[in-house]
Amino acid sequence: MDAAFTEEQHEIRRTLRELLLKRCGPDEVKAAVRTPAGYDTQLWQQLAGRLGLPGLALPTAYGGVGCGPTELALACEETGRAVLPSPLMATAALAAPLILALGSERQRTALLPALAAGELTATLAVPGGRLATALALTGPNDGGWAGGGRAGGIQARRAPQEGEAVPSKNGGRPAGGGWRLYGEAGQVLNGHTAEVLVVAAHTGGFAKGRTLLFLVRAAAGGGEARSGAERGVPGVPGLLRTRQTALDETRPQARLELRDVPAELLGEGGGDEAAVAGALAATGVTAAAALAAEAVGAADTALARTVAHVQQREQFGRPIGSFQAVQHRLADLYVRLQAARSAAYYAAWSAGRGPSAPGGGPSAPGGAAGPYGAAEPGVGALALAQALESLRAVAAEAVQLHGGIGFTWEHEAHLYFKRAACDELLLGPVHRLRARAAEEAGLFPDGAEEPDGAGKPGGSGEPAGAPGRTAAVEV
């Protein structure tokens, strides 16, 4: 492993940092999250057009920049510094890799260039708040997390062709016609504005059930959209999207209700559940590395602003930063931050170190490994756990060391505190991420007790089969 960054990687960081310093200060962030989209659409178009940010990790054959997870993680570290509200994570780290790994050539050609150019945004919709499970970050993703049986979660069925009296009973495999989706999903990142939805749904009933991915082409603000008050806009019939009120406004979330919504199977043929699970797990490593880098960037800025504050604020006639107790606290945070940064960089490198096929595409259509080789077991979950824990510690100390002003809800320190809390709710908790990393790495033999009873009935983790934790509520 070469730990040194290339000149191109340094240039990506410099250019993005300079732009965000000019356009994305705390006041701009607070103004952007209160818009209907939840982010600055003009800034997003500038990031896409000038830097190619959403297509950074996509191959040039599909309009991307042709870089990899390392460059995406470096970009996310810079967006994390500014706590940038944007569809970058949903589009570039979740949806686009799945379309690249599983989509047919027609689907890739139709969608990826538009996503890379910022003309479209996309997201991954997983029912029950089980995004971390679907991405195999907190446990195996080979269960019925998308809604086992014929009730609950999101169900997919083949729509009969015109004149067809009885649907084909072939385990959910289409004999022609399209697909229809039923159900709902909450905590969908940028779900109220994404034009392309990658929806995980259960098909085939209980006996022959499978979890597959489907494409829903939604208009901007698609379906019927509600944000506080109901308002109908042209879109996909039967699709109802509700923006949810989240503690972290910089990470917009939505609840999707699908009522006989037309959809298209992602990929060719009847769908391969094993390939879907593998692609989701591979995407999970890349997304975890990107999110870890973003958390590191946020923690770095929060720590730097806290250091600057304690150097200026005086108590007993001297700066509070001169007190040894304060220095020790800040030094501990710095050590944790650097460890998290190293883990995030290593996870990004591990996610992208494998060889890719000529042209930058997957080694085979629908291949579970996606465009990159298999990452080291557990590296994504472990890096994310380290980064989330570091951000939480830094944000808490930032509030404390800013004194009375740090406790006011309007202070910028709360941007980082809210980000830390909600990211762990979305893809954590930390102890489950670490338990999953240990399981993947084979640290515990069969039957050995995991730390804190994580994932065990009666332990400190949630009981098996418990519903996902909620970080957002409807308005």
N, C-alpha and C positions, 0 to 999 in steps of 0.2 A: 504493500500500500504506500503510495506517494502522498504524504500529508500536505504537500505544498499545493496551493491553488495556482491555476494557470492564469495568464494575463487576461484571457477572455472572461474567466470567472471573476477576477477582480474588477473588470470593467462592468460586468453586470451589476455587481454590488455598488460600485461608485455611482453609476448612472441612476440606478433606482433610488439610492439614498438621497442624491441631490434633488431629484424630482419630488420625492415625498417630503423632504424638508421644506420645499417651497409651497407645496399644495396640500399637505395633510398634517397640519398642526392640530392640537387638541380642540380648538374652536371649530375648525373645519370638520373634524371627525364628528363632533356633537351635532353639527348642522346636517351632515350627510345622513346620519342614522335616522333622522326624523323625516326624511323624504319618503314618498311612497315605495320607492325601490329599496330603501335602506342603505344605499351607498351613492357616491357621486358618479353618475353615469358618464359625465364628460371626462372625469379623471380616468375612469376605467377604459374608455375609448382611447385616451392618450397612452395609457400603459400598454394596451393591446397593439395600437398602431405604431408607436415609437419603439417599444421594447419587445413586442411579441410575447408579452408575459403569459397569456393563457396557452400559447403554443410552445412554450419553452422546452418541454420534455416530449414534444411530438416530433416524429420524423419529418424531414423535409419533403418527402413524397406526398404528405398530406397537408402541406402548408405550414408546418411547424418550423422551429428554429433548428431542431436536430440535436439538442442537448439531452441531458438525462436527469435522473433524480437529484444528483448533487447540485446542479444549477438551479433546479426548482427549489431545493431546500435553501440555497443561498438567497434566492429571491424572497422566499417566505420569511427568512430571518429579517430582511429589511422591511417587509410589510408588517411584521410583528413589532418592530421598533416603533412604528407609527400607529399601531393598532388599527391598521387600515381596514375599513369595512368594504368588502368587495366579494364578488363571486369566484375569486381565484381558487380557493380550496375546493369548493363544490365542483367547479368546472375542470380545473387542471389536475387535481389530485384524486378525485373520485370518479367522475363520469367519463372523462376523456380516456383514461387508461383502460376502462372496461370496454368502451367502444372499440378501441384499438386492438385489444386482446381477443374479443369475442365476435365483433361485428363482421358481417360479410363485406366483401370489397365494395359493393354498392353502398352499404351503410357508412363505411369509412369515408368513401369519396364524397358522399352527400353531406356528412356532418362535420368531420374533423377539420377541413379547411375553414369552415365558417366559425367553428369554435376557436381555432387558432388565431383567427383574425379579430376575434371579439365581436363578430356579428351576431353570434348566438351565445347563450350561456346554458349550462346544463347542471344537473345535480342527480344524486342517487337517493331514491326513496326506499326506505326499509321500514316495514311496519313494526309497531310495538316499541319504538325507541331502542331497537336492537342493532344499531349501526356498528358498535364495537364487536358484537357477536358475529354479524355478517362478514366483517373484515378479518375475523379470526384473531382479534387482538386480546380478547378476554376469555376465549374458549374456542373449541372446535366449531366450525360453521357448517357441519354436515347434518344438523338436525332440522326440525321443522320450524325454525325461527320465523319464516315468512308466513306462517299460518297453516299448521297441519290440519288434515281432514278437510271438511267442506265448510267450516265456519271459522271465523276469526282471521286476523291478518289481512292479507290481500290474496284473493283467489283469481285465477285466470282460467278461462274456458274458451274453447274454439267456437267461433261464431259459425252457425250452419250456413252453407251456401244457399243461394236463392233456390227454393223448391225442395231443399233437403228437409225431410220430416224428422229424422232422428239423428242426433249428433253421433259421430263415430266414437266408440268406446275402446280407445287404443292407448290408454295411459296418458292422455293429454296430448298426444302427438297429432298435429293437424293433418287432416287429409285434404285440406284446401280451405279457402276462406281466411278470415282474419281471426283476431283474438279480442276478447272482452275482459276487462278487469273490474273486480268488485272489491270494496274494502276501504281501508283508510290507513294513513301513515302520518305520524307526528314527528316533530323535531327534524324536519327536512330542511337542510341548509339551503337558503335562498330559494325555497320551494315555491314562493309566491310570485317569483319573477322569471324563473328559468324557462326557456323556450323548449328545451329538450329534457324530458324526464326519463331516467333509467330506473325502472320500477322492478323490485324483487317481488315475485309473486309465486304462490303455490298452485300447482296444477296437477290434475290427474286423480283427485280425490284422496282418500286415506290409504287404500291398499296399494295404489301405484303412484303415490304422490311424489312430486319432484319440485325443487325450487329452481326457477329459471328467471332470466332477466328480460324485460320487455321495454320497448321504446314507445313513449307517448310524445307526439309532437304537439306541444302546447304553444299558443300564441303568447306574446308578451303580456304579462298580467293575466294569463290564459284562464280558460274555463270561466267560471264565475268566481270572482275574487272578492274577498271580504277583508277589510282591515278596520275594525272598529264598527263601521257601518257596512251594510250589504250594498254591493253595486255589481251589476252584471256587465260584462264586456265580452265581445266575441271571442270564441276559443273552442276548446274541445267539448262537445256535448257530454254532460254528466260529470265533468271535472269541477270540483269545488275546492278552491284554495283559500285558506285563511291564514293570514299572517299572525303569528303568535307573539305575545308579549314575553320577552326573554330578559333575564337579569343583565346579560351582556348584549346590549343593543348593536354592537359592532359585528355580531354574528347572527344575522337575521335568520329566523326559522319560521316554518309554516306547517300547517296541518293540511293534508290532502285527503279529500273524499272522492272516491272513484265509484261511479254508478253506471255500469255498463259502458265504460270508456273504451273506445277502439284503441288497440295497441298492436305493435309489431314485435315479433320475437327477435331478440338481439342475437344475430348469428344466422347460420344456415341449417337446413334440415329440421329435425324435431327438437333439437336442443340436447345438450349433454350436461347433466347435473354435476358430474365430476369436474368438467372443465369450468363450469360456472363457479363452483366452490374454490377451485384453484386460482382462477382469475381474481376473485374477491380477496383471497388471502394475499396474493401478490400485490394487488392494489393497496391492501391494508398496510403492507410494509412501507410502500412509497408514501402513502398518506400519513402514516405515523411519523416518518422521518421529516416530512414537510411540516406537520403540526408541531413536532418537537422543535424544529428550527425556528418556527414562528414564536413559540413560547420562549425560546432562548433570547430572541430579539427583543421581545417585550420585557423580559426580566432584565436584560442589559440596560435598556433605556430607563426603566424604573430605578435600577440601582444607581445609574449615573446621576439621575436627577436627585435622588436621595443624598448622595455624597455631596453634590453641589449645595444642597440645602443645609446640611449639617456644618458645612464650612462657613456658611454665612450667618446662620442663626446663633445668637449669643445668649448665654445663660451664665450668671455669676461672673459677668465681665469677660467671658472668653467664649469662642465658638464651641458648640456642643460636640463638634467633631474632634476636638482635642482631648475629650475624655476617653480614657482607655476602654471603658465598658462599651461605648459606642463604636470605637475602632474595632474591637473584637467582634461585635455583631456584624459589622460590615465586611470584615475579613472572612468570616464564616460564609456569608452570602456569596462573596466573590469566588471562593473555592467551589461551592456547590454549583455556581453558574458555569464555571469553566469545565467542570465535570459533565454537566448537561450538554454543553456545546460540543465537547469531544464525542459524547455518545450520539448526538444528533448527526454530526458529520459522518461518523462511522456507519450509522444506519443508512444514510443516503448513499454513501459509497458502496455499501454492501448490496443495496437494492439495485444499483445500476452497474455492477461489475461484470455481470454475465454477458456473453456474446449475443449479439442480435443478428437476425437474418439480413441478407443484403437489402439495402434500401431502408433499413431501420424499422422494418415491420416485425411482427411476431414470427417465430420460427415456423409456425403452422397456423392456418386459420382456426380460430377457436382454441388455440393452445392455452393451457392453464397457466403457463409461466409468463405469458404476456411478452412484451418486447425485451425484457431483461431476464437474466438468469436468476436462479433461485437464491434468495438472500440467506444469510446465516440464520439458523433457527433462533427465534426469540429476539432478534436484534431490534426490530421495530418497536415491539411492545416495551422492551426494557428502556430504549431511548426515550420513548414517550413518557413513561413513568418518571424517569429522572428529570425530564424537562418540566413536566407538570408540577412535580413536587418543588422544584427550584423556583418556578414562577410563583407558586402559592406562597412560599416562604419569603421571597423578595417583596411581593406585593403587600403582604401583611406587615413586614418591617417598614416598608415605605410609608404606610398609613401611620404606624406608630411613631416613627422618627420625624415625621412632619408635624407632630404635635396636634394642637387643637384644629388647625386648618386642614390637617390630613383626614380628619373625621367628617368634614363637610362633604356631602354627597356630590357637590359640584366640582370638587378638586380633581385634577387629572389623575391622581394616584388611584382613584376608584375605577378608571378605565382598565387598569392592569389588574386590580383586585377582582373585578367582575369577569374579566377574560379568564383569569386563573380558575375561578369557581365554576364557570360554565363549561370550559373545555374538559374539566374532569368529569362533570356530569354527562357530557356528551360521549366521551370515549373512555372513561375510567370505570371504576375507581382505580387508584394507583396500585393498591394491593392486588387487585385482580390482574392488572397488566403484568406485574412482576411474577405472579403465580403462573400465568400463561407462558411467560418467557422461560421460566424454570422448567415447565412441563415440556416445552418444545426442545429445549436444550438437553433434556434427559437428566436433570439434576436430581429428580426424585424417582426412586424405583416404584414399581407398581405397588399401590397400597400404602405408600408413605404419606404422612400427614403434611399438607401444604401449610405455609405460614399463615397464622391467624385463622386457619380453617377456611381459607378463601375458596369459595365455590362449593363448600361442603354444607349439607344441611346442618343447621345448628351452629355453624361457625360465624365469624364476624362478617363474612361476605353474605350476599343475598342468597336465599335458598335456591336450589336448583329449580328452574322453571319460573322464577319470579319475574314479573314484568319489568321492563327497562325503567330506569329512573328518569324522571321528567325534569327538564330544565326550562320549560316554557309553559305558559297557560294561554288560553284563548282570550281575546278581547271582543 
